[in-house]
Amino acid sequence: MKSITKMMVAVCGLASLAGAAFGAMEAKAVISIPFEFVAGGKRLPAGEYRFTEDSNTGVISLQGRTPGSATMLITSPGGSMSSDGSATASFSRMGGENHLTGFLVEGQPVRVIKAKAAHEAAAGAMVAGH
């Protein structure tokens, strides 16, 4: 009986942690992208994508409707984008592919940090802080 009670407490605890984690996710924008593109080092198909921010970490999740069309992005505020205020995305053509470079949500420009650049910045911060 004690083991069942302990298991129930553990399951309830995990469920509440999961709820807190999912509760921290905040939808920022839904953007329709009419062509294949690369984001977060992953090639994604054309389609409608939901940009969601984890308010605890600031990491942006990009989720499409097609199975497997999801990735995580490290971003920073800034960049220069002009728009009528609606959510929009910007791309750069590199190596014959369209790469997501930034997006505008809620009137705020956001710049996508490439994985290599993020790794180099983190390494530089560790050297500077050491």
VEXDREN-2710 file (C-alpha; in Angstrom, 1 decimal):
% VEXDREN-2710
k/r/px/py/pz
1/MET/0.0/0.0/0.0
2/LYS/2.8/2.4/0.8
3/SER/4.5/1.8/-2.5
4/ILE/1.3/2.6/-4.4
5/THR/0.9/5.8/-2.4
6/LYS/4.5/6.8/-3.2
7/MET/4.0/6.0/-6.9
8/MET/0.8/8.1/-7.0
9/VAL/2.6/11.0/-5.3
10/ALA/5.5/10.7/-7.8
11/VAL/3.1/10.6/-10.8
12/CYS/1.1/13.6/-9.5
13/GLY/4.4/15.5/-9.0
14/LEU/5.6/14.8/-12.5
15/ALA/2.2/15.8/-13.9
16/SER/2.3/19.1/-12.1
17/LEU/5.9/19.7/-13.3
18/ALA/4.9/18.9/-16.9
19/GLY/1.9/21.3/-16.5
20/ALA/4.2/24.1/-15.3
21/ALA/6.6/23.5/-18.2
22/PHE/3.9/23.5/-20.8
23/GLY/2.3/26.5/-19.1
24/ALA/5.5/28.5/-19.6
25/MET/5.1/28.2/-23.4
26/GLU/3.6/31.2/-24.9
27/ALA/2.4/31.4/-28.6
28/LYS/4.0/34.4/-30.3
29/ALA/2.9/34.1/-33.9
30/VAL/1.6/31.9/-36.7
31/ILE/3.4/32.6/-40.0
32/SER/2.7/31.0/-43.4
33/ILE/6.0/30.3/-45.2
34/PRO/5.4/29.4/-48.9
35/PHE/8.8/27.7/-49.6
36/GLU/11.2/25.1/-48.1
37/PHE/13.6/26.7/-45.7
38/VAL/16.3/26.0/-43.1
39/ALA/15.9/26.9/-39.4
40/GLY/17.8/25.7/-36.4
41/GLY/20.0/23.6/-38.7
42/LYS/17.0/21.7/-40.0
43/ARG/15.4/21.7/-43.5
44/LEU/11.7/22.4/-43.1
45/PRO/8.9/22.2/-45.7
46/ALA/6.7/25.1/-46.8
47/GLY/3.7/25.6/-44.6
48/GLU/2.1/27.3/-41.6
49/TYR/4.4/27.5/-38.6
50/ARG/3.6/28.4/-35.0
51/PHE/6.4/30.4/-33.2
52/THR/6.2/29.7/-29.5
53/GLU/8.5/31.1/-26.8
54/ASP/9.5/29.4/-23.5
55/SER/9.3/32.3/-21.2
56/ASN/11.7/30.6/-18.8
57/THR/14.5/30.3/-21.3
58/GLY/13.6/32.6/-24.2
59/VAL/14.1/29.7/-26.6
60/ILE/11.7/29.8/-29.6
61/SER/10.0/26.7/-30.7
62/LEU/9.0/26.5/-34.4
63/GLN/6.2/23.9/-35.1
64/GLY/4.7/23.1/-38.4
65/ARG/1.7/21.0/-39.2
66/THR/3.7/18.3/-41.0
67/PRO/5.1/15.6/-38.8
68/GLY/8.7/16.2/-38.1
69/SER/8.5/19.9/-39.1
70/ALA/9.7/21.4/-35.8
71/THR/12.9/22.9/-34.4
72/MET/14.2/25.0/-31.6
73/LEU/15.8/28.4/-32.2
74/ILE/18.2/30.5/-30.1
75/THR/17.3/34.1/-30.7
76/SER/18.2/37.6/-29.6
77/PRO/16.2/40.8/-29.7
78/GLY/17.0/43.2/-32.6
79/GLY/17.5/43.3/-36.2
80/SER/15.8/45.6/-38.7
81/MET/12.6/44.6/-40.2
82/SER/9.9/46.9/-41.5
83/SER/6.3/45.7/-41.5
84/ASP/2.7/46.8/-41.1
85/GLY/2.8/45.2/-37.7
86/SER/1.7/41.7/-38.7
87/ALA/3.9/38.7/-37.9
88/THR/6.5/38.2/-40.6
89/ALA/9.7/36.3/-41.2
90/SER/12.9/37.2/-43.0
91/PHE/15.3/34.8/-44.9
92/SER/18.7/34.8/-46.4
93/ARG/19.7/32.8/-49.4
94/MET/22.8/30.8/-48.6
95/GLY/24.2/27.7/-50.5
96/GLY/21.0/27.5/-52.6
97/GLU/18.7/27.4/-49.6
98/ASN/16.5/29.9/-47.8
99/HIS/17.7/30.3/-44.2
100/LEU/15.4/31.9/-41.5
101/THR/17.3/34.9/-40.2
102/GLY/14.7/36.7/-38.2
103/PHE/11.1/37.4/-37.6
104/LEU/8.8/40.1/-36.3
105/VAL/6.2/39.3/-33.7
106/GLU/4.1/41.7/-31.6
107/GLY/6.0/44.6/-33.3
108/GLN/9.3/43.3/-32.0
109/PRO/12.1/42.2/-34.4
110/VAL/13.9/39.0/-33.3
111/ARG/17.2/37.8/-34.8
112/VAL/17.9/34.1/-35.2
113/ILE/21.4/33.1/-33.8
114/LYS/23.0/30.4/-35.9
115/ALA/24.1/27.3/-33.9
116/LYS/27.8/27.9/-34.8
117/ALA/27.6/31.6/-33.9
118/ALA/25.9/30.7/-30.6
119/HIS/28.5/28.1/-29.7
120/GLU/31.3/30.6/-30.5
121/ALA/29.6/33.3/-28.4
122/ALA/29.3/31.0/-25.5
123/ALA/32.9/29.9/-25.8
124/GLY/34.0/33.5/-25.9
125/ALA/31.9/34.3/-22.8
126/MET/33.6/31.4/-21.0
127/VAL/37.0/32.7/-21.9
128/ALA/36.2/36.3/-21.0
129/GLY/34.6/35.2/-17.7
130/HIS/37.6/32.9/-16.8
END
